[in-house]
Amino acid sequence: MRQRVEQLDGLRGIFSILVIAHHHNAFRDSVFYNNFFVINSSLFVDFFFVLSGFVIAMNYLEKIRTGEDFGTFLKKRFIRLYPLLFYTEVLFIIANLIGDQSALKNVNDMQLSYYLQAGLDTLTFMGSTPVLGDWMGINYPAWSISSEMISYVVFGLVLLLVPSKKYLAFLILSLISVAFIIYKGEYMLVYDYGFVRGLLCFCMGIFTFGFLRDRNLQLTIFEIPFLALLISAMYMTHHFEWNLIRLIFPILFSVGIIIFSSSTGIVTQLLSSKTFQYLGRISYSLYLNHAIVLIFVNICLFRILKWAPTETHIFCSLIISISLTIVYSHFTYEYIEKRFGNFLKTKLG
């Protein structure tokens, strides 16, 4: 199986944009937020976890055999994640400190110690655990990067310690994660035990690769039915009060990866186009940049320019926010992800 499936990068790009729409929630009664699809678009973060497990398994499942292999793997993952994580967190702290001294501040009595403690939580990859606190991070989407890094560590340890029973180990970890989610009565774990949710999805990605690795399937016919099923599941999730119904989404995203990895249909061709490939390429920047752009745009439009919160203005705010996030992310991808990443590669070897 080839080491990169382009159409999945395209999906990642689209879902990153939908996460931006979900976090454009300053006006919760707006039709552009208060609908079943956008409200539940936070679930696309779970697709990122499943896809990550799939890609990591594709590239590393047979490559971690020694402690040195494990260390090299974690170093590569750190270099990939940390430059942008560090940059966005420091930028958020500076912006908050400046904002606290202005007439536009949102919260009273925020202390420097809070920002430093919350920043430490994120920058030590503890943001999805209660180790340093279970509050919302300053750059609130960054909790998932903590979950991602924890999944990498668990993945490497399983391959290092029980290589012959790796799939059994991942199955046990998945069952423990499901049991914990059921015990908590909450699937959408984030800042306290979000790593459990992330690990469950990551393991689903590993199983997805295990299923596909020796198969050559043709599943083009299922492209449109899958998308209809996914939207239907989001609709049902919105209208049923049982929170744990969301446990079906790691499975759905796994099925989606199987289908789009084995398809040559019109949706797959669209996802493989330059536009969606570009969005997929900068998706990490889109994800970590969008919160500060959303805040900046809403302050400019609705506080400084004093736009009335009409549906037209809210829609314009959303489009401007998405557009600015894409433009901004182009530069952070080129100058932070790539250049700072290359600098770390040089320094760390």
N, C-alpha and C positions, 0 to 999 in steps of 0.2 A: 504494500500500500504506500502511495507517495506521501512524502512528509508534510505536505501542505495541501489542504483542500480549499481552493479559492472561494467557492460559493459560501463556505462557512465564515470566511472573513467578511464577506458581504453582509451576511446575517448579523454578525457582530456589529458592523457599522450602523445598520438600520436600528437595531435594538438599543444602541447607544443614544441615538437621536430620540427614541421613544422614552428612554429614561429621563432625558432632559425635559420632555413634555410632562412627565409625571412629577418632576420636582418644580415645575412652573406652577406652584400651587398657592401662591400668595392670595389668590382670589378663588376660594374653594367652591363657590357657587356658580362659577363660570361654566358654560357649556363646554369650554375647551379643557376643563379639568374634571368636572363632575359628570363623567360618563364611565361606563364599566371598563372600557378599554384603557383609557389613560390612567385611571385610578389604580388599575392592576398592572400597569406597565413596570412597576418596581420588580415584578416577578422575572423580568428579563435579565436581572442580575444573576438569577439562578441559571439562565442559559450560559452566561459567561463562565460560571463555575463548571458546568457540565462540559462545555467546549474546552476549557482549560484542562480538565482531567483527560479528555480525549486526546488533545494535542500533546500533553506531557507524556501520556502513555505511548503514543505513537513514536515519540522521539527518544524516550529514556527507559522504557520498560525493560529492555535487555542490556542497559548500559551501566547500571549501578550495581557493582559486585563487591567493591571494596570501600573502606572508609575514605580513601582518597577520591574515588568516584563520587561518593556522597558529598564530600566537601566541594568538589568541582561543580557538581550540580547546583548546590545551594548558592555558591558564589555567582554562578551565571544567573540564577533567578534573582538574587539580590541586586546585581548590576542592572538587570532588566527593570526591576520595580522601583528601586530606591531613588534614582535621580529625580524623577517627576514627583514622587511622593514627598520627598524632602522640599523641593521647590514650592509645590502648591501649599504645603503646610506652613512653611515660613511666610509665604506671601499672605496667607489667610490671617496669620497671627499679626503681621504688620498692619494689614487692612483693618482688623478689629481694633487694634490699639489706636490707630488714627481715627477710626469711627467713634471710639469712646470719647474722644476729645471734641467731637463735632455736635452740631445740633441735630444730626440725623441718627444718633445712636438709638438702638432698639431696647437695650437692657441697662438698667442702672446698676452701679456698684460692681461691675466686673473688674476683677483684680488681675494684675500681671501674673500672679501665681496660678490663677485658673488657666490662663492661656498656655503657660509653660507646662503645667501638669497635663492638660489635654493634648498639647503637642507631643509631649513625651509618650503618651499613650499611643498615639498614631505612629510616631517615628520608631518605636520599638516593636511594631507589629502586634501590639496588644489591644488594638481598637475593637476587636470582635470578641474580647474576653472581659471578664470582670476583674482581672488581675490588678489593674491600676485604676479601676473605676468603670462604671457602666453607663456613663453619660454620653450624650450625642457628641461626636467629634466636631471640631471646629470646621473642618472640611468634611461635612457629614457623609458623603459617599465613600470616604476613604476606609470605612470599617471593613469593606469587602477585600481590600488589599491585605489587611491583617489575616483574614480568613484564607485568602489565597496562599500566603506564605506558610501558614500553619499546615495547610493541605500538602504543600511541597515537602515540608519536613516529615510529615507522616508517611507520605508516599516513599520518600527515600529510605526511611527507617524500615518500612515493611520489606522493601526489596533487599535491604542490607541484612536484615535479621531472619526473615522467613521466605527466601526467594522461591523455594519449591512449593510453598503454600500461599503465594501472594494473593491469588484470587479469593481464597477462603478468608484470608485476613481482611481484605477489602469488604467482603460480604459481611463479616462480623462487625466491622466498623460501621457499615451502613445500617445494620439492624440496631446497633447501639444508638446511633444517631436518631433513627426513627423512634425508638423507644423513649429517648430523652425528649424529643419534640412532642410526643403524645403525653408524656408525663407533665411537661410544661403547659400543655394545652394551647400551644402557640407555634405556628410554623414560621412566621415572619420574624425570627430571631435576628437581632441586628447588633447592638452595641454591647450586649451582655454575653450572649452565647451564640452569636452569629457564626462563629467558626464551626459549630455543629451542623448548621444548615449548609454551610459551604462545603464541609467535608462530605456530607451525604451526596450533594450534587457532583462533587469532584469524583467520588467513587463511581457514580453512574456514568461519568465520562470514560473512566477506565474500563468498565464493563462494555460500554459501547464500542470502544476500540477492540476489545477482546472478541466481540461478536463479529466485527467487520473485517478483521485482519486477514482472514483466510477465505473470505467470500467475495465474489464478484457479482453483485446484484444489479438489476435494472428496475428501478422503482419510480421512474418518471411519472407514471400514472397517478401516483399518490401525492404529488406536490400540492395541488389545489385542495384535495380532501384533507390533507394534514393541516393546511392553513385554516380551513373552515373549522376543523376540530379544535385547533388551538384557540381561535376566537370564541368558539362556543364554550370552551372550558373557562375562559376568562369571564364570559357572561354569567355562567352558572356560579362561579366563584363570587361574583359581585352580588348575586341575588340569594345566595344561601348563607346563613349565619354560621355554619360549622366551619370554623377557621381551618381545621386540619384537612379539608378537602384540597388544600394547596399542595399536599404531599404528592398529588398526581403530576405536578409540573416537572420535577426532575425526570420522571419517566417520559412525559410528553416531549421534553427537549431532547432526550436521548433518541427517541423515535425520529424526531425531526432531523437530527444529525445523520442517522442511518439513511433516511430518505434522500436528503439533499447531497449526501456523499455518493449516492448511487443513482443520480438522476442527470439527465441531459435536457430537461424540459425548458420551457420558456422562463420559468421563475429562476431556475439555476443559471440560465444564460444571463438574465438580468442581474443576478447577484454577482456574476463574474465580470460584469462591465467595469470600466475604469472608474466610474463615479463611485460605485459601491465598494470597489476594492480600495479606493482612496480613503473612504470613510472607515473601512475596516482597519486600514493601516494606522490611522490616527486615533482609533477608538479609545485607546488607553488615555490619551490626552483629552479627548472629548469627555470621558468619564470623570477624570479628576479636575478638569477645568470648569465644568458647566455650572457648579454651584456659585462660584464667585462671580461669574458672568451674569447669572440670573439676578443675583442681589444687586450688582452694579446697574444693570439695565432698569430694574424696577425702581431703584432709588432715583435714577436720572429722569425717568419718564413720569413716575407717579408722585414723587416728592418735589424734585427740583422744578420740572416743567409743569407739574400739577395737572397731568392728564386725569380726566375723569375715568373711573374704572368701568367703562362700557365694554361690551363684548368685542366691538371693533378694536378698541385700544388694547384690550387684553390679548387679542389675536396678534396684533402688530407687535406687542411686547414679546410674545412667544417666537414669532418669526425672526425678529431682530436678535433675540437671545441665541437661537439656534445658529443663525448666520455668524454672529460674532464669535460664538464658541468654536465653530469650524475654522474660521480665519485664525483665531488666537491659537487653536490647537495645532495648526500647520506649523507655526513658529516654535511652539514648545516641543513638538515632535522632532523638528530638525535640530534645535539648539539645546534642548534639555535631554530628551530621551536619547537621541543619537550621539550628539557631541559629548555631553557629560558622561553618557554610558561608555563611549570609547575612551574617555579620560580614565574612568574607573578600571576599564579593562587593562589599560596600560599600567596603572598603578598597582592593581591587584594581581596582575598576571593572567 
